[in-house]
Amino acid sequence: MEPQTADRTGSPTTAPGPLASFVRFVVCGGGIGVLSSFAVPLVALTVPWAMANAVITLASTLLCTELHALFTFGTGRRPGWRRHLQSSGSAAAAYAVTCAAMFLLHAVQSSPSMLTEQAAYLSASALAGIGRFLVLRLFVFGNPRKDNRPPRTLALPRPTLPRATVSTAC
């Protein structure tokens, strides 16, 4: 049985199953990851590679956490600070894995080509992504009952209209 969540209107929705969540995770996270793989070397032209990777990892983590909450895991609401902080832990691990992969690559090959760097970075990102999916699915977004707050909605005041009066005078 799939866990129930609520959408923005408070209507119950069914969270996607593990396979659907994984496919959505790959599309969202993988798409952002591929864009990040092109952004890191461009930013690294102006700052050290580790700093460029940190900046891009931070930006992509914020974006991905939003997408994963709304689309991948179907929570029906944007993630709060608690989920962003939890997600940042798995992003920090992914950052460490990609940095380690690039360090290892440069230790083995003094001047790898851009294609080799991309292959190493994307391979490390994919490996880290699988671990990140498991952490997000099981611990961050996995228990919809953990967050019992109703979905956030914009509460606008209802307009008050003057009451119609009926005159009984003839």
Backbone as a ProteinNet text record, in pm:
[ID]
protein_1_A
[PRIMARY]
MEPQTADRTGSPTTAPGPLASFVRFVVCGGGIGVLSSFAVPLVALTVPWAMANAVITLASTLLCTELHALFTFGTGRRPGWRRHLQSSGSAAAAYAVTCAAMFLLHAVQSSPSMLTEQAAYLSASALAGIGRFLVLRLFVFGNPRKDNRPPRTLALPRPTLPRATVSTAC
[TERTIARY]
84.7	0	89.4	56.6	134.3	94.8	191.6	159	74.4	-17.1	-103	-38.7	-46.9	-3.7	-117.9	-99.6	-203.1	-144.6	-226.3	-179.2	-208.1	-186.5	-202.9	-344.7	-441.8	-580.1	-621.6	-534.8	-565.6	-626.5	-644.6	-699.4	-593.7	-633.9	-534.2	-482.7	-353.3	-291.5	-209.9	-175.1	-93.7	49.1	143.5	284.7	328.8	420.1	466.8	543.7	538.4	610.3	759.5	836.6	982.5	1034.7	978.6	1027.2	994.2	871.1	832.9	916	938.3	1021.1	1162.9	1217.6	1353.5	1363	1264.7	1264.8	1256.7	1169.3	1156.7	1285.7	1348.1	1474	1582.3	1588.9	1689.8	1664.5	1537.4	1506.7	1542.1	1493	1519.4	1666.2	1711.2	1847.6	1951.5	1923.5	2017.2	2027.6	1913.5	1914.2	1991.4	1965.5	2038.6	2186.1	2213.7	2352.2	2429.7	2365.8	2433	2459.8	2360.1	2382.9	2495.2	2498.9	2604	2741.5	2746.4	2876	2935.6	2849.8	2900	2929.4	2854.4	2872.6	3001.1	3034.8	3153.1	3280.9	3311.9	3435.9	3433.7	3315.4	3307.9	3336.1	3276.9	3301.6	3446.6	3500.9	3638.7	3741.8	3700	3792.2	3827.1	3740.6	3762.2	3797.2	3761.7	3791	3846.3	3909.1	3957.3	3843.7	3878.7	3778.9	3693.4	3753.9	3676.4	3573	3609.1	3513.8	3402.2	3438.1	3337.4	3240.2	3294.3	3209.5	3117.7	3168.9	3087.7	2972.7	3000.6	2897.3	2789.2	2830.3	2734.2	2657.3	2724.5	2656.4	2550.5	2582.7	2486.4	2363.9	2387.1	2275.5	2191	2256.3	2180.8	2107.1	2162	2094	1966.5	1972.5	1851.3	1743.7	1782.2	1686.9	1632.7	1720.6	1677.8	1587.9	1614.7	1530.2	1388.4	1377	1244.2	1176	1247.2	1189.8	1154.9	1242.1	1216.7	1095.2	1078.9	962.6	833.5	831.2	708.4	681	784	764.6	809.1	932.3	988.2	915.3	897.9	838.7	694.6	641.5	500.7	448.1	519.8	472.9	356.7	340.3	231.4	262.5	382.5	420.4	569.5	607.4	749.4	817	944.6	1013.3	1043.8	1036.2	1073.7	1223.8	1266.9	1409.8	1459.4	1377	1419.8	1457.8	1374.9	1404.8	1523.3	1536.3	1653.9	1781.4	1779.1	1897.6	1927.4	1823	1844.3	1901.6	1848.5	1895.6	2040	2077.9	2214.6	2318.3	2280.3	2373.6	2410.9	2311.8	2342.1	2414.6	2387.2	2459.3	2605.5	2631.1	2770.1	2846.3	2779.7	2843.8	2869.5	2774.2	2792.9	2907.8	2917.8	3028.1	3161.6	3168.7	3292.2	3328	3229	3253.9	3305.7	3243.6	3289.5	3428	3453.6	3588.2	3693.1	3659.5	3752.9	3780.7	3676.3	3694	3785.7	3765.7	3850.3	3993.3	4008.8	4142.5	4214.3	4144.1	4201.3	4237.5	4148.8	4177.2	4304.6	4317.1	4435	4561	4544.3	4659.8	4710.3	4617.5	4653.2	4698.9	4631.8	4663.5	4687.5	4805.6	4837.3	4755.1	4723.9	4643.1	4536.8	4431.1	4325.6	4249.8	4195.2	4116	3983.8	3917.8	3787.7	3688.5	3695.5	3606.8	3631	3757.3	3790.5	3742.6	3759.9	3710.5	3558.4	3490.6	3344.6	3300.8	3367.7	3332.4	3352.9	3463.9	3490.1	3388.5	3360.8	3265.9	3125.2	3080.6	2945.4	2933	3038.1	3035.4	3025.9	3106.4	3101.8	2966.4	2912.8	2782	2671.5	2679.6	2578.7	2583.6	2702.7	2718.3	2665.3	2703.1	2654.4	2503.5	2451.8	2308.5	2225.8	2275.1	2202.6	2192.8	2302.7	2300.1	2210.5	2213.9	2130.3	1982.5	1946.5	1807	1759.2	1841.5	1802	1782.8	1873.1	1861.8	1736.1	1713.5	1596.6	1466.9	1462.3	1339.4	1310	1412	1389.3	1380.5	1458.4	1468	1411.3	1430.8	1390.5	1244.4	1206.7	1070.3	989.2	1044.9	981.5	865.4	853.9	746.7	654.2	544.5	457.6	388.8	375.7	310.3	402.7	531.6	629	599.6	546.9	518	366.1	303.3	158.2	95.3	176.5	120.6	39.1	-68.2	-141.6	-56.4	-84.4	-6.7	-20	88.4	85.4	-1.1	-91.9	-174.1	-174.1	-203.6	-212.1	-351.8	-361.6	-491.6	-524.9	-620	-664.8	-794.4	-813.5	-938.6	-1055.6	-1167.4	-1287.4	-1349.5	-1388.6	-1452	-1590.3	-1625.2	-1758.8	-1843.3	-1956.4	-2049.2	-2159.8	-2210.1	-2320.2	-2443	-2513.9	-2634.4	-2745.9	-2820.8	-2935.3	-3046.3	-3106.1	-3217.1	-3346.4	-3445.2	-3574.8	-3663.5	-3717.1	-3803.6	-3947.8	-4011.6	-4150.7	-4245.5	-4190.9	-4278.5	-4347.9	-4473	-4548	-4575.9
-117.1	0	123.6	220.4	341.6	440.1	514.2	610.6	724.5	773.1	884.5	1014.9	1114.8	1249.6	1341.9	1469.3	1565.5	1666.1	1705.9	1808.7	1947.1	2050.4	2187.6	2217.7	2150.2	2175.6	2094.2	2006.5	1921.8	1788.3	1767.8	1641.4	1533.6	1411.9	1305.4	1264.9	1239.7	1190.1	1066.8	990.2	871.7	901.6	880.1	900.8	794.8	829.1	730.5	617.6	499.2	384	397	298.3	306.5	318.5	241.7	246.6	380.6	426.7	556.9	668.2	660.6	761.4	760.1	641.3	632.8	691.8	662.3	717.6	870.1	921.5	1066.1	1126.3	1053.9	1099.5	1110.1	1009.9	1010	1125.5	1148.8	1257.2	1392.3	1416	1545.7	1558.1	1466.3	1473	1452.4	1358.8	1333.1	1451.1	1511.5	1628.7	1744	1770.2	1876.2	1837.4	1709.1	1661.5	1681.3	1653.3	1673.1	1821.6	1905.5	2050.4	2095.4	2038.3	2072.8	2031.1	1917.8	1869.5	1965.3	2039.3	2139.8	2271.2	2299.1	2425.1	2426.2	2312.6	2308	2348.2	2289	2330.6	2477	2527	2668.5	2760.1	2728.7	2809.1	2791.4	2670	2641.7	2719.7	2784.4	2870	2995.7	3032.1	3154.8	3130.6	3013.2	2979.8	2837.8	2798	2659.7	2558.6	2441.6	2341	2302.2	2280.1	2238.1	2343.7	2470.8	2577.3	2581.3	2564.4	2561.5	2446	2330.8	2214	2241.2	2308.7	2339.2	2432.9	2537	2633.8	2566.5	2489.5	2421.9	2315.6	2244.6	2144.7	2209.9	2322.5	2393.5	2436.8	2499.7	2547.5	2431.6	2327.1	2213.9	2138.3	2134.9	2068.5	2141.3	2273	2349.7	2325.6	2331.8	2310.2	2167.2	2069.9	1930	1896.2	1951.4	1924	1973.9	2089.2	2140.8	2045.5	2007.5	1917.8	1781.3	1728.4	1596.4	1598.4	1703.5	1711.7	1718.1	1802.1	1823.5	1714.8	1668.3	1578.8	1434.6	1417	1282.6	1199.7	1255.8	1180.3	1219.9	1315.5	1351.3	1392.3	1478.7	1519.2	1616.5	1683.3	1778.7	1916.1	1936.2	2068.1	2089.3	2215.8	2249.1	2205	2168.1	2125	2243.3	2218.7	2321.7	2316	2400.1	2404.2	2270.9	2198.1	2068.7	1973	1964.4	1872.9	1922.3	2052.9	2105.2	2069.9	2082	2047.1	1898.2	1815.3	1670.5	1635.5	1697.3	1671.3	1716.5	1822.4	1873.4	1773.5	1688.5	1585.5	1488.9	1444.9	1353.8	1427.7	1556.3	1635	1651.5	1667.2	1678.7	1549.6	1436.8	1308.8	1298.8	1343.6	1342.2	1433.6	1548.4	1641	1573.1	1504.5	1434.8	1327	1253.8	1147.1	1205.7	1313.9	1372	1434.2	1498.4	1554.9	1443.8	1335.3	1223	1161	1147.3	1090.6	1177.5	1309.6	1399.6	1402.3	1397.5	1392.2	1264.7	1152.4	1024.4	1027.5	1083.3	1093.7	1174	1287.6	1372.5	1311.6	1223.3	1153.2	1046.6	985.9	880.8	941	1047.8	1114.8	1262.4	1310.6	1449.4	1551.6	1525.7	1617.4	1540.5	1500.4	1427.5	1521.5	1464.1	1545.7	1584.5	1682.4	1726.2	1609.7	1527.3	1411.7	1312	1287.7	1196.8	1254	1383.5	1446.9	1435.4	1458.5	1447.9	1305.2	1207.7	1067.8	1033.2	1078	1050.6	1121.9	1247.1	1324.9	1265.3	1233.8	1178.6	1039.3	959.1	826.5	838.9	926.7	949	1006.6	1097.4	1155.9	1050.7	960.4	854.8	762.2	726.4	640.6	711.3	836.4	914.4	934.3	947.1	966	848.8	728.3	609.3	612.3	642.6	653.9	767.6	877.1	992.8	958.5	885.7	843.9	762.9	667.6	583.3	665.2	757.3	841.9	928.6	991.3	1078	998.6	884.7	803.4	746	694.5	625.9	719.4	828.4	909.8	1051	1115.3	1255	1267.7	1199.5	1211.3	1083	982.5	851.1	833.9	917.3	898.7	1019.7	1012	1128.7	1161.6	1067	1093.2	1169.4	1173.5	1243.7	1393.4	1443.9	1585.8	1601.2	1616.4	1617.7	1752.4	1851	1981	1974	2052.1	2056.8	2126.5	2102.8	2169.2	2320.4	2388.8	2534.4	2587.7	2675	2740.4	2889.3	2963.4	3107.1	3138.7	3190.1	3220.2	3366.3	3386.9	3521.7	3548.2	3669.7	3697.7	3693.1	3643.2	3638.6	3777.3	3819.4	3950.9	3946.2	4050.9	4057.6	4148.9	4101.7	4177.2	4232.3	4348.4	4400.8	4313.1	4297	4214.6	4294	4220.7	4283.4	4301.2	4415.1	4437.6	4442.2	4388.3	4385.6	4484	4575.4	4674.3	4623	4634.5	4589.3	4706.2	4823.1	4941.3	4947.8	4987.8	5001.9	5144.9
0	0	0	-83.4	-95.3	13.4	69.3	173.8	119.5	202.3	164.9	208.3	124.4	158	119.7	139.5	101.9	4.5	-92.5	-185	-127.7	-205.4	-157.4	-109.5	-164.9	-125.8	-4.8	42.6	156.9	116.3	-15.3	-62.9	-52.7	-10.3	-0.7	-138.5	-145.3	-267.8	-231.5	-329.9	-306.4	-349.1	-258.4	-290.1	-389.5	-480	-577.4	-509.1	-569.7	-516.8	-538.8	-491.8	-501.4	-645	-737.1	-875.1	-940.2	-922.6	-979.4	-917	-785.5	-718.7	-773.7	-797.6	-848.1	-988.5	-1072.7	-1208.5	-1201.5	-1116.4	-1100.4	-1043.7	-951	-891	-997.9	-1084.3	-1190.3	-1286.8	-1321.9	-1415	-1352.4	-1230.1	-1164.6	-1124.1	-1038.9	-987.7	-1096	-1187.1	-1295.7	-1391	-1420.6	-1508.2	-1447.4	-1320.3	-1250.6	-1238.5	-1215.6	-1205.1	-1334.6	-1447.2	-1576.6	-1599.3	-1569.2	-1581.6	-1488.1	-1367.8	-1271.4	-1322.2	-1391.5	-1440.5	-1543.8	-1612.8	-1706.5	-1635	-1529.2	-1457.5	-1374.6	-1313.1	-1225.8	-1300.6	-1416.6	-1483.7	-1528.7	-1562.5	-1602.4	-1483.6	-1369.2	-1249.5	-1204.6	-1225.6	-1185.2	-1266.7	-1373	-1447.8	-1367.9	-1271.9	-1194.9	-1048.1	-995.4	-855.1	-849.9	-739.1	-729.7	-749	-804.8	-838.9	-718.6	-603.2	-485.2	-446.5	-459.7	-428.2	-532.5	-659.6	-765.6	-742.7	-706.4	-679.1	-559.5	-457.4	-338.8	-373.5	-451.5	-489.5	-573.8	-671.9	-759.2	-681.1	-590	-507.7	-419.8	-360.9	-276.5	-357.1	-469	-552	-603.6	-650.2	-704	-593.4	-473.1	-361.4	-323.9	-318.2	-287.8	-393	-519.2	-627.2	-624.9	-610.5	-610.9	-492.3	-375.6	-259.9	-285.7	-346.9	-383.7	-481.9	-587.7	-688.1	-629.6	-544.3	-486.5	-394.5	-317.2	-228.6	-309.1	-410.6	-486	-589.6	-656.3	-769.5	-742.7	-698.5	-684.2	-580.1	-460.9	-351.4	-322.9	-396	-389.9	-253.7	-182.6	-50.2	-57.7	-171	-185.4	-129.4	-80.9	-27.1	-45.5	-41.5	-49.2	80.2	71.2	192.9	284.1	413.2	509.4	535.4	628.8	661.6	713.5	788.1	843.8	731.5	629.5	518.4	436.2	421.3	350.6	426.7	557.8	637.5	630.3	637.8	626.6	489.4	387.4	251.9	233.5	303.9	289.7	340.3	434.6	482.5	371.7	294.7	184.5	71.9	57.3	-43.4	-4.3	125.1	172	142.5	160.8	128.6	-21.8	-103.7	-249.4	-290.1	-224.4	-250.5	-220.1	-106.5	-67.9	-169.2	-217.4	-315.1	-446.4	-495.8	-622.3	-607.7	-494.2	-471.5	-464.5	-393.9	-382.1	-519	-599.9	-733.9	-818.9	-811.4	-890.2	-836.7	-706.1	-647.1	-691.6	-685.9	-727.6	-876	-958.9	-1102.1	-1126.5	-1059.1	-1079.8	-1017.5	-920.1	-864	-960.7	-1035.6	-1131.1	-1263.7	-1308.4	-1434.5	-1405.9	-1437.3	-1402.6	-1481.3	-1607.2	-1688.7	-1765.9	-1697.6	-1769.3	-1863.2	-1967.6	-2061.3	-1995.4	-2054.2	-2004	-2008.5	-2112	-2124.6	-2011.2	-1978.8	-1868.5	-1736.1	-1716.1	-1593.9	-1584	-1696.8	-1697.8	-1664.3	-1721.6	-1695.6	-1547.9	-1491.6	-1349.8	-1260.3	-1292.4	-1212	-1219.3	-1340.8	-1355.3	-1294.3	-1303.9	-1240.5	-1089.4	-1032.1	-887.4	-846.3	-927.3	-898.1	-903.2	-999.6	-1010.6	-889	-848.6	-730.4	-605.7	-589.9	-476.1	-485.5	-606.4	-626.2	-579.5	-599.5	-552.4	-399.9	-335.3	-189.2	-144	-215.1	-181.8	-196.2	-302.1	-320.9	-200.3	-158	-45.1	82.1	108.5	227.5	220	105.1	91.4	99.9	34.2	33	171.4	238.6	365.7	485.6	485.1	606.1	593.8	480.2	469.2	425.5	317.1	265.3	282	344.2	348.7	442.2	543.6	640.5	637.8	557.4	548.1	679.3	770.6	898.4	993.7	962.6	1046.7	1050.5	942.6	930.5	925.6	1040	1047.2	1017.9	984.7	954.8	826.5	819.7	693.4	588.8	461.4	357.8	368.6	335	340.6	227.8	262.9	162.1	191.4	93.6	110	161	282.3	340.8	315.6	229.4	199.8	275.2	325	395.7	297.9	347.1	263.6	258.4	141.4	133.9	198.1	266.6	326	239.7	206.4	124	211.6	180.2	262.5	246	355.6	349.4	281.4	207.9	142	244.1	244.8	336.3	257.6	314.3	250.1	325.4	254.4	317	320.1	433.7	446.9	444.1	426.5	422.6	287.9	290.5	166.3	134.5
[MASK]
++++++++++++++++++++++++++++++++++++++++++++++++++++++++++++++++++++++++++++++++++++++++++++++++++++++++++++++++++++++++++++++++++++++++++++++++++++++++++++++++++++++++++

